């Protein structure tokens, strides 16, 4: 079957986020990931051969990025981006203004 033969030659970039987060913004080479449903970056996004910078931002997390090289037909290259939660610094309440005159 010609379709199956062509699909076997398609290279993919599989993007995994650790931890999984809601509403991530994923970019390939600084462009938003163009991926129409049912496309799932965790399963694999079809790509041409080449070098890719994969970057992700998500609310409450530091941005993360990795470089991946897709160098063969039909290969699936896995990129794992480890997200670090942004530390929330809580400041103590200001001290009451107490004078010695009282």
N, C-alpha and C positions, 0 to 999 in steps of 0.2 A: 504494500500500500504506500503510495507516494507521500501522503500526509504523515504517516508514522515515520518514514525515513527522514523527512524534513524536521519533524519535531525532535528526533534523536540528535540532530545536528545543532539545535538551538542551545546556546550557552545561557546560564542563569546566574543571577546574583541573589543569594538567599541571605536575608537580613534578620538577625535575631537581636532582640532587645532584652537585656537583663537588668533589672526586673522588667516584666511586661508593664507598660504604662498606658494610660488612657490618653488619647489625642496627641500622639507623637507627630512631629513634623520631620519627615525624612527627606534628605536632599542627596542627589547624585551629582557630583561635580558642580555644586552650588546651585543646581536647578531642582525645584520641587519634583519629587518622584511622580512621574506621570504613570499612573497605574489605575486602570479602570476595573471595577468589579467584574468578575470575581478574582481579580489579581490580588494576591496576598504576599507581601514582601517576605513573610516567614516561610512561605512555600517556595518562592523563587520568582524573580522578575527577569524576563528575557532581556539580554543585553548583547551588544556587539563585543568582539574581542577588544581588550584595552585595559587601561588602568583607571580605576574609579576611586574618588574620595567619597565616602559615605558619611554623612553627618546627620545627627539627630538632635532635636530640641524637644523638650516636654515640660509642661508646667511643674515647678517644684524640683527640677533636676538641673544639674550642670550640663551644658552642651557636651556632646561626645562625638568623636570622629575616628575613622580608620580608613586605611588605604587598602584596596583589593586589586589584584591583577587577575583578569580573566584571559588565559592564554591558550585555550584550546576549545575546539568545537565540541559541543555536547557536554561540556563540563558545568558543574554547579559549584560555585565558589561561595563558601559560607563566611559571612562577616558578623561577628558578635560585638555589639556595642554595650559596654557596661556603664549604666547610668548611676551617678552618685547624687543622692538627695542633697538639696541645698540646706545647709545647717541654718536653723532659725536662731538668731541671737536674741535672747530676751533680756532687756535691760531692767534693772531693779527700779522701782518707783523712786522719784526724787525724795531726798530727805526733807523732812519738815523744816521750815526756816525758824530756828529757835535762837533767840538772842539771850545774852547773859543778863540783860537789863530787867528781865521779868521776875 
